[in-house]
Amino acid sequence: MHTPHELEDLARDQHNILICKQEHDGEEILAVDFGRNATDLLLDIVGGTAIVVVDTEQFDFEVPTDADEITVNNGILTIKQAIQQ
């Protein structure tokens, strides 16, 4: 799974945002940590676009076509994809 360039750009521009990828239990997981100050992290998916609101800022990105699940919890946006065997 590729990291959406909008998320890469956001992490590059805002130093408190971290992106990491890992494999766990047959899934590839992309986690975007907006930091402890991101108490109000909201997600809405409209068509193929994910809209994220962090506190008072909003941004969007194209949902990766291979993503199985996108969630937010405790300031972390998580995108999961099953690993093809």
C-alpha angles and dihedrals in degrees: 000000000000124000110245108250091229089063092046090051091048092051091047092051097043113048095200092067117089128191124198136171127205142160119234133164095347095314135104109222127199112193124189112193112201092189135247093295092063095090095147104052113160131180131198126173118207114181106310095340127094114207116201125190116195112188099305100341125091130196136161139208138185111265109243108251091229095052115120098184138012120190142159126217133160094350095313126114111206127195117188132193129179112241112242113232 
